[in-house]
Amino acid sequence: MRKRKTGGLKMNIFDFAMQMEKDGEQYYRNSAQKTQNVGLKKILGMLADAEVKHYDILQKMKKNETTQLPDSEILS
């Protein structure tokens, strides 16, 4: 039986997820700057802020620190 070789870059799952949160935050902030719609600008800002919180949670999880997930107020 032959072993399969897997190519590609190995990345820590936390590093990957944290990068996704950073990318998401940047996307929402850039989109907010481009729109003239005040309501949409506010929503995009809230989404960007949520991505920052997600990043902080993942960073604590990566360090094996205790973290408590906050209740979401996005849909409230």
Residue pairs with C-beta under 8 A, 6 or more apart in sequence:
12 62
14 58
14 59
14 61
14 62
15 62
17 58
18 55
18 58
18 59
18 62
21 51
21 52
21 54
21 55
21 58
22 51
22 55
24 47
24 48
24 51
25 48
25 51
25 52
25 55
28 44
28 45
28 47
28 48
28 51
29 44
29 45
29 48
31 44
32 40
32 41
32 44
32 45
32 48
35 41
35 44
46 74
47 74
50 72
50 74
53 70
57 67
57 69
60 66
60 67
61 67
